[in-house]
Amino acid sequence: MKIVMVGQGAFGQKHLDAIAKITGIEVVSLCGGSADSTRDVARARGIPHWTTDLAESLRQPGVEAAIIASPTPLHTAQGLQCLEAGKHVHIEIPIADNLADAQRIVEAQRRTGLVAMAGHTRRFNPSHQWLHRKIKVGELKVQQMDVQTYFFRRTNMNALGQPRSWTDHLLWHHACHTVDLFQYQTGETASQVQALQGPVHPTLGIAMDMSIGLKTPSGALCTLSLSFNNDGPLGTFFRYICDQGTYVCRYDDLFDGKNNAIDVSKVDVALNGIELQDREFFAAIRERREPNASVAQVLPAMQTLDRLEKCLRPGG
């Protein structure tokens, strides 16, 4: 399968690392935002074609699909461009930074019938998969998810420590992971939502701290704290408080409430969530089916984020 990678930055390279472990996939073009860095990454990775023009990438012979790992503000336009060009598309989280654009992508997928998937990695991390299987068969029921998403990012830098051309967002990007995961694990859409944010950064123009609360119709709670001001352990840490035990997920590691490690090495064919989500995308194309984390499946998370955003507005 010949594909296009869109985005030469930190997450584009994470996908390239993952694809290198998946047989039968060939990245034939790299489309980036900066000519110099796109050329350098393409050469280092042995990708035969590179460009800053997505249309040129999509015209390369035999291209069936694209993975979009470009800056968030470009996701909607590039996702729609791929679908309109007849290409299956996998859009990194979030598929859009507002509900209206997310709905446009879902409508385009329905109209074209192509595979359109969102990069909601938490659905694929083996630790969360292990819990999802227990929940699905009724062995566990989530009573509360307590989640901390912490970074130290007071300047506009990416995960590689390089300057960013755009500004990240706690709500539409980082909270999106947890909102979708909570609704996925409980099988319900939040019926009550609340959100608070701290002061807006004078240069970046975004809130650097945020607190989010969710409640499902059955009574499950999600408490989410997010910060770009945290000068300490970085990352996202999940505590599942269930009717039958407590579990803590630290990326791909899983522990019970007594801090005993749980072996998740046999949950799936890999431990890397990005590799697993990419495998799902390619499998859905080959099998002509809807993937887990299709754009339609993640739309409820975008609807919940829209409601949370309204809470943050004056008088909300």
N, C-alpha and C positions, 0 to 999 in steps of 0.2 A: 504494500500500500504506500503510495507516494503522498507525502504531506508537506504542508508549509508551516514553519514556526514563525509566529508573529511576536516579536519582542526579543531583544538581544541582551536584556538586563538580567537581574538576579533570578527571577522566576522563569524566564525563558531558558536560562541555562540549567535550572533544576529539571525542567521538562526534558531538555536534551540529554541530561544524565539518565533520566528514567527511560527514555526511548532507546537509549543504547543497550538496555537490558531486555528489550522486547524484540523478538524475532519477527521478521517480515514487514518491518516498518522502515521506510527510507525518507529522511528529511531532504527534499530536493531544493528547497529555497528557504532562506532566512530573510524576513522583512523586519527591519528595525527603524528606530527613530533617528539615529545618528549614523551617518555614512561610515565614519572611521571605525567606530566600535562594532558596527554590524559586519563590516569587512573583516575585522580582526577575529571576531567570534566565528564567522563562517570558515575562515582559513584554518583556525585552530581545531575546528570540529570536522573538517573535511566536507563541508556542505558546498555543493558545486555552484550554487547561484545565490547571490544576495542582492538586496535592493532596499530602498526606502519607500517604494511604491507597492502597496498591497495588490493592486490590480495586476501588476507585472508578475508578482509571485503566483497569483492564482491562475495566470495564463500559462504557467510552465507545463510542459507535456505530461499528461497522466495524473495530475494532481486531483486527489479525491477529497481531501479534508485539510482543515487548518486548526491549529491550536493557538489561541490568542492569549498571550501573556504580556501585553503591552500596558501602558498606564491606564488606570481605571477610566478616565474621561473618554478614552477612545473605544472602549469595549462595545458600546451599542452600535456605533457607526460601522466598526470593522466586522462585528458579528453579522449585522444586516448585509454588509457587502459580500461576505462569504456565502450566506444563504442565497442571496439574489444571483450570485455567480454559479449556483448549483453545487456548492461544496458543503459537506458536513462540517460542523464547527463545534469546538470545545472552547468555551470562554472562561478564563480564570475568574475567580471570585473577586468582586461581585460582577454579575452580568451587566449591571448598570448602576448608576449612582442616584437613581430616582425610580419611582414605581412606573411612571408613564413609559419610560424607555424599556424597562423590563417587560412590560406588556407588549410593546412593539416587537420585541424579539420572539416572545411566545407566539404572537400572531403570525410572524414570518415563518416560524417553524411549522405551524399548523398548515399554512398555505403551501409550503414547498414539500412537506413530508420528509424532509431531511433530518438526520440526527443532529440535535442541538443540545449540548450538555454544559452544565456549569461546574466549575472547579471547586466543589464543596468537599474539600479533602477530608474533613472530619468524618464524613460518612464512610470513608474507606480505610482510615487508620485502624489497624488490627485491634487496638485496645477498645475503641468504640464499637467496632464490629462484634467483638466478643460479648460486650454488654447488650448490643442490639439483638443478638440471637437469643440471649437469655430473656430479654423483655418480650420478644416476639412470641415465644412459646409459653409465656406466663410465669416463668420462674422468678422474675424480678419485676417490680413496678417502681418507677421513679416517683419519689415524693418531693425531692428538690435537687436541682443541679446548682451547685455553687461554683462559679467560674471567675478566674482572674486572668485578664489579658494585659500584660505589662511589658512596656518598652521604655527605653530611655532615648527619646528622639526629639530633641529640642532644635535640631537643624534638619534641613530637607535632604536626608541621606537615605540610600536604599540599604537592602540587606547585605550588600557587598561593601558598604562603607563608602559608596560613590555618590556624588551629588545627584539629586532627583530633579527631573524636569517638571514634576507635578507634585501636588500635596496629597498625602495619604489622609484617610478619614477614619476615626474611631467607629462611627455608627455604620456607614454604608459598606465599609470593608471588614473591619475586625469584629464588630458585633454581628455581622452577617453570618460568620462561621457558627457562633453559638446559638443565635436565634434559629437558624435552620436545623442545627443538630438537636436542640431541645424539642422542636416540633417533630422532627424525624423520630427521635427516640420515644416520645410520648404518643405519637400517632395523632396528635391534636394540634390545632392552631390556637394560639394564645387568645383568650377571650378578654383578658384584662392586661393592660400594659402601662408602664410608667417609666419616665426617664428624667434624669437630671444631668446637667453638665457644669463643669467649672468654667473659669474665665477663658476667654478667647485669646490665643497667643497673638501678640501685637504684630509679629512678622508673618507667621504662617497662616494666620486668619482662621484657625480651627480651635475648637475646645481641646484641651490637652488631658482632661479627666472627665469620666462619664460613669454614671451609675444607672443600670437598667434592671427593671423587675418585670417578670412575666408570670401569668397564671393561666392554666388551661381550664376548660369547663369541668374536668374531673377533679381539679384542685392541686395539680402538680405545680410547683413553683420553680422559677429560675431566677437566680440572683447573679448579676454580672457586673463586675467592676473592671473598668478599662482605664489605662493611663499611658501617656507618652512621657510622663514625668518621673517614672520609677527608676531610681538609680540603685538597682539591686538585681536579684535573679530575674532573667528576662524570659518571656514566652507566655504560653497559655496553659493553665492548670485547671483541670476539671475534677470536681468532687461530686459523685453521684450518691445521694442519700436515698436509699431504696428501702422497701418494706422488708427485704431479706438481705441486710448487709449494706455496707458503705464501700465505695470503690473510688480510687483516685487515678486519673489518667494524666500522665506527663508525656505528651507527644505519643510515642509508640510504646511506652512502658505503662503497665497496669499494676496497681497494688490494691490489696484489700484495706479495710479500715484500720488494721493493725500494722500496716506497712509491709506486709508480706507480698513479695513479687508473685505475679500470676503469669505463667508462660503463655504468650500469645503467638509464638513462633510458628504454630501450625494452623493458625486461623485462616491464612491466605498464602498465596504463592510468594509473597514478598512482605517485608515489614515497612516499606516506604509507601506512604499514603499517596504521594504524587504518581509513583509508578503504577499503583493499583487503580487510580482513577483514569490514567491514560489507557491502561489495559481494558478497562470497562468501555471507554469511548471506542476503541478500535473493534472490540468484540461486538458492540451494538451495531456498528456499521456493517460488519461481516454477516451478522445474524439478522439484520434488518428488523431491529426491535428498539423499543424505547430504553435508554440507559437509566441506571440509577443516577439520580441528580440531574435528570433532564431539566431543561429550562421551565417546563410546565410544572414539574414537581417542586422546584424551588421558588416558584412565584408566591406561594403563601408566606415565605420568609420575607420577600420583598414587600409584600403588603403589610406585614407586621412592622418592618423597618419604617415604612411610610407613616404608620400610626405613631411610632416612637418619635419620629422627627417632628410630628405635629405637637407632641408633648413638650418639645424643646423650644418651640416658638413662644414669644411673649403672649401670655394669656392662655397657653396651651395646657 
